[in-house]
Amino acid sequence: MHTKRIQPGYGLTLLLTVVFTLGALLTLGFNPDAQTTNLLGYKGMSSLAPISTLLLLGCSFITCKLRVRYFVNRMAE
């Protein structure tokens, strides 16, 4: 059985992952007061909705992978 030891910096990268993911979800939100439509054809919070969503999800994925790779030590019992 393996145990995990969390190193300093884990919490920061976890927070970044959550912020990037929430930001990606917010870019898809509707905003009826927007002046222009986004690339998907509706008035949303971001005028570059699919592009900004994919970029933020990519950042979330990268920080998640970095967190697991550099901030979690796997130790054998």
mmJSON file of the N, C-alpha and C atoms, coordinates in Angstrom:
{"data_MODEL":{"atom_site":{
"group_PDB":["ATOM","ATOM","ATOM","ATOM","ATOM","ATOM","ATOM","ATOM","ATOM","ATOM","ATOM","ATOM","ATOM","ATOM","ATOM","ATOM","ATOM","ATOM","ATOM","ATOM","ATOM","ATOM","ATOM","ATOM","ATOM","ATOM","ATOM","ATOM","ATOM","ATOM","ATOM","ATOM","ATOM","ATOM","ATOM","ATOM","ATOM","ATOM","ATOM","ATOM","ATOM","ATOM","ATOM","ATOM","ATOM","ATOM","ATOM","ATOM","ATOM","ATOM","ATOM","ATOM","ATOM","ATOM","ATOM","ATOM","ATOM","ATOM","ATOM","ATOM","ATOM","ATOM","ATOM","ATOM","ATOM","ATOM","ATOM","ATOM","ATOM","ATOM","ATOM","ATOM","ATOM","ATOM","ATOM","ATOM","ATOM","ATOM","ATOM","ATOM","ATOM","ATOM","ATOM","ATOM","ATOM","ATOM","ATOM","ATOM","ATOM","ATOM","ATOM","ATOM","ATOM","ATOM","ATOM","ATOM","ATOM","ATOM","ATOM","ATOM","ATOM","ATOM","ATOM","ATOM","ATOM","ATOM","ATOM","ATOM","ATOM","ATOM","ATOM","ATOM","ATOM","ATOM","ATOM","ATOM","ATOM","ATOM","ATOM","ATOM","ATOM","ATOM","ATOM","ATOM","ATOM","ATOM","ATOM","ATOM","ATOM","ATOM","ATOM","ATOM","ATOM","ATOM","ATOM","ATOM","ATOM","ATOM","ATOM","ATOM","ATOM","ATOM","ATOM","ATOM","ATOM","ATOM","ATOM","ATOM","ATOM","ATOM","ATOM","ATOM","ATOM","ATOM","ATOM","ATOM","ATOM","ATOM","ATOM","ATOM","ATOM","ATOM","ATOM","ATOM","ATOM","ATOM","ATOM","ATOM","ATOM","ATOM","ATOM","ATOM","ATOM","ATOM","ATOM","ATOM","ATOM","ATOM","ATOM","ATOM","ATOM","ATOM","ATOM","ATOM","ATOM","ATOM","ATOM","ATOM","ATOM","ATOM","ATOM","ATOM","ATOM","ATOM","ATOM","ATOM","ATOM","ATOM","ATOM","ATOM","ATOM","ATOM","ATOM","ATOM","ATOM","ATOM","ATOM","ATOM","ATOM","ATOM","ATOM","ATOM","ATOM","ATOM","ATOM","ATOM","ATOM","ATOM","ATOM","ATOM","ATOM","ATOM","ATOM","ATOM","ATOM","ATOM","ATOM","ATOM","ATOM","ATOM","ATOM"],
"id":[1,2,3,4,5,6,7,8,9,10,11,12,13,14,15,16,17,18,19,20,21,22,23,24,25,26,27,28,29,30,31,32,33,34,35,36,37,38,39,40,41,42,43,44,45,46,47,48,49,50,51,52,53,54,55,56,57,58,59,60,61,62,63,64,65,66,67,68,69,70,71,72,73,74,75,76,77,78,79,80,81,82,83,84,85,86,87,88,89,90,91,92,93,94,95,96,97,98,99,100,101,102,103,104,105,106,107,108,109,110,111,112,113,114,115,116,117,118,119,120,121,122,123,124,125,126,127,128,129,130,131,132,133,134,135,136,137,138,139,140,141,142,143,144,145,146,147,148,149,150,151,152,153,154,155,156,157,158,159,160,161,162,163,164,165,166,167,168,169,170,171,172,173,174,175,176,177,178,179,180,181,182,183,184,185,186,187,188,189,190,191,192,193,194,195,196,197,198,199,200,201,202,203,204,205,206,207,208,209,210,211,212,213,214,215,216,217,218,219,220,221,222,223,224,225,226,227,228,229,230,231],
"type_symbol":["N","C","C","N","C","C","N","C","C","N","C","C","N","C","C","N","C","C","N","C","C","N","C","C","N","C","C","N","C","C","N","C","C","N","C","C","N","C","C","N","C","C","N","C","C","N","C","C","N","C","C","N","C","C","N","C","C","N","C","C","N","C","C","N","C","C","N","C","C","N","C","C","N","C","C","N","C","C","N","C","C","N","C","C","N","C","C","N","C","C","N","C","C","N","C","C","N","C","C","N","C","C","N","C","C","N","C","C","N","C","C","N","C","C","N","C","C","N","C","C","N","C","C","N","C","C","N","C","C","N","C","C","N","C","C","N","C","C","N","C","C","N","C","C","N","C","C","N","C","C","N","C","C","N","C","C","N","C","C","N","C","C","N","C","C","N","C","C","N","C","C","N","C","C","N","C","C","N","C","C","N","C","C","N","C","C","N","C","C","N","C","C","N","C","C","N","C","C","N","C","C","N","C","C","N","C","C","N","C","C","N","C","C","N","C","C","N","C","C","N","C","C","N","C","C","N","C","C","N","C","C"],
"label_atom_id":["N","CA","C","N","CA","C","N","CA","C","N","CA","C","N","CA","C","N","CA","C","N","CA","C","N","CA","C","N","CA","C","N","CA","C","N","CA","C","N","CA","C","N","CA","C","N","CA","C","N","CA","C","N","CA","C","N","CA","C","N","CA","C","N","CA","C","N","CA","C","N","CA","C","N","CA","C","N","CA","C","N","CA","C","N","CA","C","N","CA","C","N","CA","C","N","CA","C","N","CA","C","N","CA","C","N","CA","C","N","CA","C","N","CA","C","N","CA","C","N","CA","C","N","CA","C","N","CA","C","N","CA","C","N","CA","C","N","CA","C","N","CA","C","N","CA","C","N","CA","C","N","CA","C","N","CA","C","N","CA","C","N","CA","C","N","CA","C","N","CA","C","N","CA","C","N","CA","C","N","CA","C","N","CA","C","N","CA","C","N","CA","C","N","CA","C","N","CA","C","N","CA","C","N","CA","C","N","CA","C","N","CA","C","N","CA","C","N","CA","C","N","CA","C","N","CA","C","N","CA","C","N","CA","C","N","CA","C","N","CA","C","N","CA","C","N","CA","C","N","CA","C","N","CA","C","N","CA","C","N","CA","C","N","CA","C","N","CA","C"],
"label_alt_id":[null,null,null,null,null,null,null,null,null,null,null,null,null,null,null,null,null,null,null,null,null,null,null,null,null,null,null,null,null,null,null,null,null,null,null,null,null,null,null,null,null,null,null,null,null,null,null,null,null,null,null,null,null,null,null,null,null,null,null,null,null,null,null,null,null,null,null,null,null,null,null,null,null,null,null,null,null,null,null,null,null,null,null,null,null,null,null,null,null,null,null,null,null,null,null,null,null,null,null,null,null,null,null,null,null,null,null,null,null,null,null,null,null,null,null,null,null,null,null,null,null,null,null,null,null,null,null,null,null,null,null,null,null,null,null,null,null,null,null,null,null,null,null,null,null,null,null,null,null,null,null,null,null,null,null,null,null,null,null,null,null,null,null,null,null,null,null,null,null,null,null,null,null,null,null,null,null,null,null,null,null,null,null,null,null,null,null,null,null,null,null,null,null,null,null,null,null,null,null,null,null,null,null,null,null,null,null,null,null,null,null,null,null,null,null,null,null,null,null,null,null,null,null,null,null,null,null,null,null,null,null],
"label_comp_id":["MET","MET","MET","HIS","HIS","HIS","THR","THR","THR","LYS","LYS","LYS","ARG","ARG","ARG","ILE","ILE","ILE","GLN","GLN","GLN","PRO","PRO","PRO","GLY","GLY","GLY","TYR","TYR","TYR","GLY","GLY","GLY","LEU","LEU","LEU","THR","THR","THR","LEU","LEU","LEU","LEU","LEU","LEU","LEU","LEU","LEU","THR","THR","THR","VAL","VAL","VAL","VAL","VAL","VAL","PHE","PHE","PHE","THR","THR","THR","LEU","LEU","LEU","GLY","GLY","GLY","ALA","ALA","ALA","LEU","LEU","LEU","LEU","LEU","LEU","THR","THR","THR","LEU","LEU","LEU","GLY","GLY","GLY","PHE","PHE","PHE","ASN","ASN","ASN","PRO","PRO","PRO","ASP","ASP","ASP","ALA","ALA","ALA","GLN","GLN","GLN","THR","THR","THR","THR","THR","THR","ASN","ASN","ASN","LEU","LEU","LEU","LEU","LEU","LEU","GLY","GLY","GLY","TYR","TYR","TYR","LYS","LYS","LYS","GLY","GLY","GLY","MET","MET","MET","SER","SER","SER","SER","SER","SER","LEU","LEU","LEU","ALA","ALA","ALA","PRO","PRO","PRO","ILE","ILE","ILE","SER","SER","SER","THR","THR","THR","LEU","LEU","LEU","LEU","LEU","LEU","LEU","LEU","LEU","LEU","LEU","LEU","GLY","GLY","GLY","CYS","CYS","CYS","SER","SER","SER","PHE","PHE","PHE","ILE","ILE","ILE","THR","THR","THR","CYS","CYS","CYS","LYS","LYS","LYS","LEU","LEU","LEU","ARG","ARG","ARG","VAL","VAL","VAL","ARG","ARG","ARG","TYR","TYR","TYR","PHE","PHE","PHE","VAL","VAL","VAL","ASN","ASN","ASN","ARG","ARG","ARG","MET","MET","MET","ALA","ALA","ALA","GLU","GLU","GLU"],
"label_asym_id":["A","A","A","A","A","A","A","A","A","A","A","A","A","A","A","A","A","A","A","A","A","A","A","A","A","A","A","A","A","A","A","A","A","A","A","A","A","A","A","A","A","A","A","A","A","A","A","A","A","A","A","A","A","A","A","A","A","A","A","A","A","A","A","A","A","A","A","A","A","A","A","A","A","A","A","A","A","A","A","A","A","A","A","A","A","A","A","A","A","A","A","A","A","A","A","A","A","A","A","A","A","A","A","A","A","A","A","A","A","A","A","A","A","A","A","A","A","A","A","A","A","A","A","A","A","A","A","A","A","A","A","A","A","A","A","A","A","A","A","A","A","A","A","A","A","A","A","A","A","A","A","A","A","A","A","A","A","A","A","A","A","A","A","A","A","A","A","A","A","A","A","A","A","A","A","A","A","A","A","A","A","A","A","A","A","A","A","A","A","A","A","A","A","A","A","A","A","A","A","A","A","A","A","A","A","A","A","A","A","A","A","A","A","A","A","A","A","A","A","A","A","A","A","A","A","A","A","A","A","A","A"],
"label_entity_id":["1","1","1","1","1","1","1","1","1","1","1","1","1","1","1","1","1","1","1","1","1","1","1","1","1","1","1","1","1","1","1","1","1","1","1","1","1","1","1","1","1","1","1","1","1","1","1","1","1","1","1","1","1","1","1","1","1","1","1","1","1","1","1","1","1","1","1","1","1","1","1","1","1","1","1","1","1","1","1","1","1","1","1","1","1","1","1","1","1","1","1","1","1","1","1","1","1","1","1","1","1","1","1","1","1","1","1","1","1","1","1","1","1","1","1","1","1","1","1","1","1","1","1","1","1","1","1","1","1","1","1","1","1","1","1","1","1","1","1","1","1","1","1","1","1","1","1","1","1","1","1","1","1","1","1","1","1","1","1","1","1","1","1","1","1","1","1","1","1","1","1","1","1","1","1","1","1","1","1","1","1","1","1","1","1","1","1","1","1","1","1","1","1","1","1","1","1","1","1","1","1","1","1","1","1","1","1","1","1","1","1","1","1","1","1","1","1","1","1","1","1","1","1","1","1","1","1","1","1","1","1"],
"label_seq_id":[1,1,1,2,2,2,3,3,3,4,4,4,5,5,5,6,6,6,7,7,7,8,8,8,9,9,9,10,10,10,11,11,11,12,12,12,13,13,13,14,14,14,15,15,15,16,16,16,17,17,17,18,18,18,19,19,19,20,20,20,21,21,21,22,22,22,23,23,23,24,24,24,25,25,25,26,26,26,27,27,27,28,28,28,29,29,29,30,30,30,31,31,31,32,32,32,33,33,33,34,34,34,35,35,35,36,36,36,37,37,37,38,38,38,39,39,39,40,40,40,41,41,41,42,42,42,43,43,43,44,44,44,45,45,45,46,46,46,47,47,47,48,48,48,49,49,49,50,50,50,51,51,51,52,52,52,53,53,53,54,54,54,55,55,55,56,56,56,57,57,57,58,58,58,59,59,59,60,60,60,61,61,61,62,62,62,63,63,63,64,64,64,65,65,65,66,66,66,67,67,67,68,68,68,69,69,69,70,70,70,71,71,71,72,72,72,73,73,73,74,74,74,75,75,75,76,76,76,77,77,77],
"pdbx_PDB_ins_code":[null,null,null,null,null,null,null,null,null,null,null,null,null,null,null,null,null,null,null,null,null,null,null,null,null,null,null,null,null,null,null,null,null,null,null,null,null,null,null,null,null,null,null,null,null,null,null,null,null,null,null,null,null,null,null,null,null,null,null,null,null,null,null,null,null,null,null,null,null,null,null,null,null,null,null,null,null,null,null,null,null,null,null,null,null,null,null,null,null,null,null,null,null,null,null,null,null,null,null,null,null,null,null,null,null,null,null,null,null,null,null,null,null,null,null,null,null,null,null,null,null,null,null,null,null,null,null,null,null,null,null,null,null,null,null,null,null,null,null,null,null,null,null,null,null,null,null,null,null,null,null,null,null,null,null,null,null,null,null,null,null,null,null,null,null,null,null,null,null,null,null,null,null,null,null,null,null,null,null,null,null,null,null,null,null,null,null,null,null,null,null,null,null,null,null,null,null,null,null,null,null,null,null,null,null,null,null,null,null,null,null,null,null,null,null,null,null,null,null,null,null,null,null,null,null,null,null,null,null,null,null],
"Cartn_x":[0.833,0.0,0.883,0.494,1.26,0.563,1.368,0.835,1.351,0.616,1.007,1.409,2.487,2.916,2.816,2.038,1.81,2.889,3.461,4.521,3.95,4.725,4.29,4.134,3.147,2.866,1.682,1.295,0.157,-1.125,-1.325,-2.547,-2.662,-1.538,-1.551,-1.918,-1.329,-1.654,-3.079,-3.578,-4.978,-5.9,-5.567,-6.362,-6.355,-5.198,-5.115,-5.973,-5.961,-6.776,-8.255,-8.69,-10.097,-10.461,-9.595,-9.862,-9.942,-9.019,-9.05,-10.317,-10.709,-11.903,-13.159,-13.276,-14.432,-14.449,-13.286,-13.208,-13.674,-13.312,-13.751,-15.267,-15.845,-17.304,-17.987,-17.408,-17.996,-17.971,-16.966,-16.896,-18.039,-18.65,-19.771,-21.12,-21.11,-22.352,-23.0,-24.318,-25.078,-25.025,-25.031,-25.089,-25.965,-27.243,-28.148,-27.784,-26.987,-26.604,-25.355,-24.775,-23.568,-23.888,-22.933,-23.149,-22.98,-22.14,-21.896,-22.112,-22.296,-22.415,-21.017,-20.885,-19.591,-19.493,-18.425,-18.195,-19.186,-19.878,-20.889,-22.264,-22.397,-23.625,-24.594,-24.24,-25.128,-24.393,-25.148,-24.558,-24.1,-22.814,-22.259,-21.307,-20.747,-19.808,-18.486,-18.125,-16.878,-17.185,-16.637,-16.882,-16.074,-15.096,-14.292,-14.56,-15.82,-16.225,-15.541,-15.559,-14.949,-13.428,-12.812,-11.355,-10.905,-11.527,-11.13,-11.451,-12.542,-12.898,-11.847,-11.45,-10.439,-9.087,-8.715,-7.446,-7.46,-8.565,-8.644,-8.693,-9.375,-9.381,-7.995,-7.257,-5.883,-4.987,-5.143,-4.377,-4.728,-5.992,-6.43,-5.8,-5.776,-5.176,-3.686,-2.996,-1.553,-1.243,-1.966,-1.697,-2.042,-3.047,-3.398,-2.266,-1.751,-0.651,0.621,0.916,2.092,1.944,0.751,0.51,0.792,0.284,0.481,1.95,2.593,3.972,4.986,4.82,5.859,5.515,4.255,3.891,3.301,3.307,2.848,3.958,4.468,5.459,4.753,5.013,4.454,5.514,5.143,6.086,5.503,6.34,5.898,5.878,4.907,4.837,5.663],
"Cartn_y":[-1.173,0.0,1.244,2.228,3.466,4.58,5.409,6.61,7.817,8.905,10.128,11.169,11.858,12.96,14.237,15.181,16.433,17.436,18.087,19.061,20.474,21.455,22.851,23.23,24.004,24.387,23.641,22.559,21.767,22.59,23.297,24.087,25.19,25.831,26.897,26.355,25.235,24.67,24.13,23.644,23.208,24.408,25.514,26.739,27.24,27.216,27.647,26.756,25.465,24.55,24.879,25.138,25.471,26.805,27.803,29.123,29.028,28.31,28.159,27.428,26.398,25.644,26.5,27.235,28.116,29.227,29.743,30.752,30.213,28.977,28.359,28.22,27.836,27.703,29.06,30.088,31.419,31.995,31.654,32.195,31.688,30.584,30.05,30.621,31.436,31.976,33.005,33.13,34.097,35.47,36.505,37.883,38.657,38.833,39.512,40.975,41.58,42.981,43.162,42.081,42.172,42.866,43.61,44.362,43.512,42.514,41.681,40.218,39.419,37.974,37.355,36.21,35.534,34.613,33.865,33.006,31.844,31.558,30.494,31.022,32.344,32.935,33.462,33.506,34.06,35.141,35.969,37.029,36.434,36.371,35.728,36.633,36.099,36.858,37.101,36.228,36.365,36.368,37.342,37.396,36.349,35.756,34.693,33.364,33.076,31.966,30.626,30.066,28.739,28.778,29.845,29.942,30.144,31.097,31.359,30.172,29.479,28.304,27.215,26.951,25.921,26.297,27.578,28.018,27.845,28.218,28.076,26.611,25.778,24.347,23.737,24.222,23.771,24.166,25.394,25.844,25.017,24.691,23.858,22.475,21.901,20.582,20.602,21.638,21.74,21.885,22.746,22.909,21.641,20.912,19.65,18.64,18.516,17.586,17.996,19.302,19.778,19.503,19.672,19.422,17.963,17.058,15.632,15.252,15.822,15.429,15.974,17.235,17.868,18.053,17.957,18.261,17.086,15.908,14.712,13.674,13.271,12.191,10.895,9.892,8.583,7.777,7.313,6.56,5.18,4.169,2.809,2.617,1.878,1.609,0.406],
"Cartn_z":[0.0,0.0,0.0,-0.769,-0.873,-0.106,0.52,1.158,0.393,0.472,-0.217,0.81,0.532,1.384,0.569,1.064,0.345,0.724,-0.27,-0.055,-0.115,0.401,0.28,-1.189,-1.492,-2.869,-3.443,-2.803,-3.267,-3.22,-2.122,-1.953,-2.999,-3.319,-4.321,-5.697,-6.071,-7.382,-7.417,-6.301,-6.235,-6.399,-5.742,-5.869,-7.31,-7.957,-9.355,-10.258,-10.018,-10.805,-10.656,-9.433,-9.189,-9.843,-9.717,-10.307,-11.825,-12.456,-13.908,-14.363,-13.627,-13.997,-13.856,-12.754,-12.573,-13.624,-13.954,-15.009,-16.345,-16.647,-17.901,-17.931,-16.811,-16.755,-16.866,-16.256,-16.329,-17.74,-18.529,-19.892,-20.755,-20.367,-21.134,-20.692,-19.642,-19.101,-20.021,-19.893,-20.683,-20.035,-20.863,-20.401,-21.379,-21.063,-22.0,-22.241,-21.367,-21.528,-22.384,-22.873,-23.7,-25.018,-25.527,-26.752,-28.007,-27.951,-29.123,-28.78,-29.8,-29.592,-29.624,-29.01,-29.009,-30.226,-30.316,-31.474,-31.57,-30.479,-30.498,-30.901,-31.021,-31.534,-30.492,-29.233,-28.211,-27.422,-26.728,-25.918,-24.597,-24.429,-23.246,-22.492,-21.42,-20.598,-21.311,-22.211,-22.949,-24.443,-25.15,-26.587,-27.347,-26.697,-27.299,-26.595,-26.355,-25.49,-25.765,-26.935,-27.04,-26.896,-27.351,-27.28,-25.837,-25.148,-23.761,-22.86,-23.135,-22.344,-22.502,-23.726,-23.968,-23.375,-23.461,-22.872,-21.354,-20.713,-19.26,-18.837,-19.592,-19.274,-19.474,-20.483,-20.687,-19.528,-19.03,-17.867,-16.638,-16.485,-15.373,-15.452,-16.63,-16.837,-16.521,-16.988,-16.764,-15.286,-14.571,-13.143,-12.366,-12.816,-12.162,-12.334,-13.538,-13.792,-13.049,-13.005,-12.277,-10.781,-10.254,-8.833,-8.489,-9.299,-9.035,-9.218,-10.21,-10.505,-9.51,-9.099,-8.295,-6.818,-6.442,-5.07,-4.308,-4.881,-4.168,-4.27,-3.121,-3.071,-2.739,-3.515,-3.218,-2.48,-1.3,-0.487,-0.207,-0.285,0.025,1.545,2.01,3.45,3.801],
"occupancy":[1.0,1.0,1.0,1.0,1.0,1.0,1.0,1.0,1.0,1.0,1.0,1.0,1.0,1.0,1.0,1.0,1.0,1.0,1.0,1.0,1.0,1.0,1.0,1.0,1.0,1.0,1.0,1.0,1.0,1.0,1.0,1.0,1.0,1.0,1.0,1.0,1.0,1.0,1.0,1.0,1.0,1.0,1.0,1.0,1.0,1.0,1.0,1.0,1.0,1.0,1.0,1.0,1.0,1.0,1.0,1.0,1.0,1.0,1.0,1.0,1.0,1.0,1.0,1.0,1.0,1.0,1.0,1.0,1.0,1.0,1.0,1.0,1.0,1.0,1.0,1.0,1.0,1.0,1.0,1.0,1.0,1.0,1.0,1.0,1.0,1.0,1.0,1.0,1.0,1.0,1.0,1.0,1.0,1.0,1.0,1.0,1.0,1.0,1.0,1.0,1.0,1.0,1.0,1.0,1.0,1.0,1.0,1.0,1.0,1.0,1.0,1.0,1.0,1.0,1.0,1.0,1.0,1.0,1.0,1.0,1.0,1.0,1.0,1.0,1.0,1.0,1.0,1.0,1.0,1.0,1.0,1.0,1.0,1.0,1.0,1.0,1.0,1.0,1.0,1.0,1.0,1.0,1.0,1.0,1.0,1.0,1.0,1.0,1.0,1.0,1.0,1.0,1.0,1.0,1.0,1.0,1.0,1.0,1.0,1.0,1.0,1.0,1.0,1.0,1.0,1.0,1.0,1.0,1.0,1.0,1.0,1.0,1.0,1.0,1.0,1.0,1.0,1.0,1.0,1.0,1.0,1.0,1.0,1.0,1.0,1.0,1.0,1.0,1.0,1.0,1.0,1.0,1.0,1.0,1.0,1.0,1.0,1.0,1.0,1.0,1.0,1.0,1.0,1.0,1.0,1.0,1.0,1.0,1.0,1.0,1.0,1.0,1.0,1.0,1.0,1.0,1.0,1.0,1.0,1.0,1.0,1.0,1.0,1.0,1.0,1.0,1.0,1.0,1.0,1.0,1.0],
"B_iso_or_equiv":[0.0,0.0,0.0,0.0,0.0,0.0,0.0,0.0,0.0,0.0,0.0,0.0,0.0,0.0,0.0,0.0,0.0,0.0,0.0,0.0,0.0,0.0,0.0,0.0,0.0,0.0,0.0,0.0,0.0,0.0,0.0,0.0,0.0,0.0,0.0,0.0,0.0,0.0,0.0,0.0,0.0,0.0,0.0,0.0,0.0,0.0,0.0,0.0,0.0,0.0,0.0,0.0,0.0,0.0,0.0,0.0,0.0,0.0,0.0,0.0,0.0,0.0,0.0,0.0,0.0,0.0,0.0,0.0,0.0,0.0,0.0,0.0,0.0,0.0,0.0,0.0,0.0,0.0,0.0,0.0,0.0,0.0,0.0,0.0,0.0,0.0,0.0,0.0,0.0,0.0,0.0,0.0,0.0,0.0,0.0,0.0,0.0,0.0,0.0,0.0,0.0,0.0,0.0,0.0,0.0,0.0,0.0,0.0,0.0,0.0,0.0,0.0,0.0,0.0,0.0,0.0,0.0,0.0,0.0,0.0,0.0,0.0,0.0,0.0,0.0,0.0,0.0,0.0,0.0,0.0,0.0,0.0,0.0,0.0,0.0,0.0,0.0,0.0,0.0,0.0,0.0,0.0,0.0,0.0,0.0,0.0,0.0,0.0,0.0,0.0,0.0,0.0,0.0,0.0,0.0,0.0,0.0,0.0,0.0,0.0,0.0,0.0,0.0,0.0,0.0,0.0,0.0,0.0,0.0,0.0,0.0,0.0,0.0,0.0,0.0,0.0,0.0,0.0,0.0,0.0,0.0,0.0,0.0,0.0,0.0,0.0,0.0,0.0,0.0,0.0,0.0,0.0,0.0,0.0,0.0,0.0,0.0,0.0,0.0,0.0,0.0,0.0,0.0,0.0,0.0,0.0,0.0,0.0,0.0,0.0,0.0,0.0,0.0,0.0,0.0,0.0,0.0,0.0,0.0,0.0,0.0,0.0,0.0,0.0,0.0,0.0,0.0,0.0,0.0,0.0,0.0],
"pdbx_formal_charge":[null,null,null,null,null,null,null,null,null,null,null,null,null,null,null,null,null,null,null,null,null,null,null,null,null,null,null,null,null,null,null,null,null,null,null,null,null,null,null,null,null,null,null,null,null,null,null,null,null,null,null,null,null,null,null,null,null,null,null,null,null,null,null,null,null,null,null,null,null,null,null,null,null,null,null,null,null,null,null,null,null,null,null,null,null,null,null,null,null,null,null,null,null,null,null,null,null,null,null,null,null,null,null,null,null,null,null,null,null,null,null,null,null,null,null,null,null,null,null,null,null,null,null,null,null,null,null,null,null,null,null,null,null,null,null,null,null,null,null,null,null,null,null,null,null,null,null,null,null,null,null,null,null,null,null,null,null,null,null,null,null,null,null,null,null,null,null,null,null,null,null,null,null,null,null,null,null,null,null,null,null,null,null,null,null,null,null,null,null,null,null,null,null,null,null,null,null,null,null,null,null,null,null,null,null,null,null,null,null,null,null,null,null,null,null,null,null,null,null,null,null,null,null,null,null,null,null,null,null,null,null],
"auth_seq_id":[1,1,1,2,2,2,3,3,3,4,4,4,5,5,5,6,6,6,7,7,7,8,8,8,9,9,9,10,10,10,11,11,11,12,12,12,13,13,13,14,14,14,15,15,15,16,16,16,17,17,17,18,18,18,19,19,19,20,20,20,21,21,21,22,22,22,23,23,23,24,24,24,25,25,25,26,26,26,27,27,27,28,28,28,29,29,29,30,30,30,31,31,31,32,32,32,33,33,33,34,34,34,35,35,35,36,36,36,37,37,37,38,38,38,39,39,39,40,40,40,41,41,41,42,42,42,43,43,43,44,44,44,45,45,45,46,46,46,47,47,47,48,48,48,49,49,49,50,50,50,51,51,51,52,52,52,53,53,53,54,54,54,55,55,55,56,56,56,57,57,57,58,58,58,59,59,59,60,60,60,61,61,61,62,62,62,63,63,63,64,64,64,65,65,65,66,66,66,67,67,67,68,68,68,69,69,69,70,70,70,71,71,71,72,72,72,73,73,73,74,74,74,75,75,75,76,76,76,77,77,77],
"auth_comp_id":["MET","MET","MET","HIS","HIS","HIS","THR","THR","THR","LYS","LYS","LYS","ARG","ARG","ARG","ILE","ILE","ILE","GLN","GLN","GLN","PRO","PRO","PRO","GLY","GLY","GLY","TYR","TYR","TYR","GLY","GLY","GLY","LEU","LEU","LEU","THR","THR","THR","LEU","LEU","LEU","LEU","LEU","LEU","LEU","LEU","LEU","THR","THR","THR","VAL","VAL","VAL","VAL","VAL","VAL","PHE","PHE","PHE","THR","THR","THR","LEU","LEU","LEU","GLY","GLY","GLY","ALA","ALA","ALA","LEU","LEU","LEU","LEU","LEU","LEU","THR","THR","THR","LEU","LEU","LEU","GLY","GLY","GLY","PHE","PHE","PHE","ASN","ASN","ASN","PRO","PRO","PRO","ASP","ASP","ASP","ALA","ALA","ALA","GLN","GLN","GLN","THR","THR","THR","THR","THR","THR","ASN","ASN","ASN","LEU","LEU","LEU","LEU","LEU","LEU","GLY","GLY","GLY","TYR","TYR","TYR","LYS","LYS","LYS","GLY","GLY","GLY","MET","MET","MET","SER","SER","SER","SER","SER","SER","LEU","LEU","LEU","ALA","ALA","ALA","PRO","PRO","PRO","ILE","ILE","ILE","SER","SER","SER","THR","THR","THR","LEU","LEU","LEU","LEU","LEU","LEU","LEU","LEU","LEU","LEU","LEU","LEU","GLY","GLY","GLY","CYS","CYS","CYS","SER","SER","SER","PHE","PHE","PHE","ILE","ILE","ILE","THR","THR","THR","CYS","CYS","CYS","LYS","LYS","LYS","LEU","LEU","LEU","ARG","ARG","ARG","VAL","VAL","VAL","ARG","ARG","ARG","TYR","TYR","TYR","PHE","PHE","PHE","VAL","VAL","VAL","ASN","ASN","ASN","ARG","ARG","ARG","MET","MET","MET","ALA","ALA","ALA","GLU","GLU","GLU"],
"auth_asym_id":["A","A","A","A","A","A","A","A","A","A","A","A","A","A","A","A","A","A","A","A","A","A","A","A","A","A","A","A","A","A","A","A","A","A","A","A","A","A","A","A","A","A","A","A","A","A","A","A","A","A","A","A","A","A","A","A","A","A","A","A","A","A","A","A","A","A","A","A","A","A","A","A","A","A","A","A","A","A","A","A","A","A","A","A","A","A","A","A","A","A","A","A","A","A","A","A","A","A","A","A","A","A","A","A","A","A","A","A","A","A","A","A","A","A","A","A","A","A","A","A","A","A","A","A","A","A","A","A","A","A","A","A","A","A","A","A","A","A","A","A","A","A","A","A","A","A","A","A","A","A","A","A","A","A","A","A","A","A","A","A","A","A","A","A","A","A","A","A","A","A","A","A","A","A","A","A","A","A","A","A","A","A","A","A","A","A","A","A","A","A","A","A","A","A","A","A","A","A","A","A","A","A","A","A","A","A","A","A","A","A","A","A","A","A","A","A","A","A","A","A","A","A","A","A","A","A","A","A","A","A","A"],
"auth_atom_id":["N","CA","C","N","CA","C","N","CA","C","N","CA","C","N","CA","C","N","CA","C","N","CA","C","N","CA","C","N","CA","C","N","CA","C","N","CA","C","N","CA","C","N","CA","C","N","CA","C","N","CA","C","N","CA","C","N","CA","C","N","CA","C","N","CA","C","N","CA","C","N","CA","C","N","CA","C","N","CA","C","N","CA","C","N","CA","C","N","CA","C","N","CA","C","N","CA","C","N","CA","C","N","CA","C","N","CA","C","N","CA","C","N","CA","C","N","CA","C","N","CA","C","N","CA","C","N","CA","C","N","CA","C","N","CA","C","N","CA","C","N","CA","C","N","CA","C","N","CA","C","N","CA","C","N","CA","C","N","CA","C","N","CA","C","N","CA","C","N","CA","C","N","CA","C","N","CA","C","N","CA","C","N","CA","C","N","CA","C","N","CA","C","N","CA","C","N","CA","C","N","CA","C","N","CA","C","N","CA","C","N","CA","C","N","CA","C","N","CA","C","N","CA","C","N","CA","C","N","CA","C","N","CA","C","N","CA","C","N","CA","C","N","CA","C","N","CA","C","N","CA","C","N","CA","C","N","CA","C","N","CA","C","N","CA","C","N","CA","C"],
"pdbx_PDB_model_num":[1,1,1,1,1,1,1,1,1,1,1,1,1,1,1,1,1,1,1,1,1,1,1,1,1,1,1,1,1,1,1,1,1,1,1,1,1,1,1,1,1,1,1,1,1,1,1,1,1,1,1,1,1,1,1,1,1,1,1,1,1,1,1,1,1,1,1,1,1,1,1,1,1,1,1,1,1,1,1,1,1,1,1,1,1,1,1,1,1,1,1,1,1,1,1,1,1,1,1,1,1,1,1,1,1,1,1,1,1,1,1,1,1,1,1,1,1,1,1,1,1,1,1,1,1,1,1,1,1,1,1,1,1,1,1,1,1,1,1,1,1,1,1,1,1,1,1,1,1,1,1,1,1,1,1,1,1,1,1,1,1,1,1,1,1,1,1,1,1,1,1,1,1,1,1,1,1,1,1,1,1,1,1,1,1,1,1,1,1,1,1,1,1,1,1,1,1,1,1,1,1,1,1,1,1,1,1,1,1,1,1,1,1,1,1,1,1,1,1,1,1,1,1,1,1,1,1,1,1,1,1]
}}}
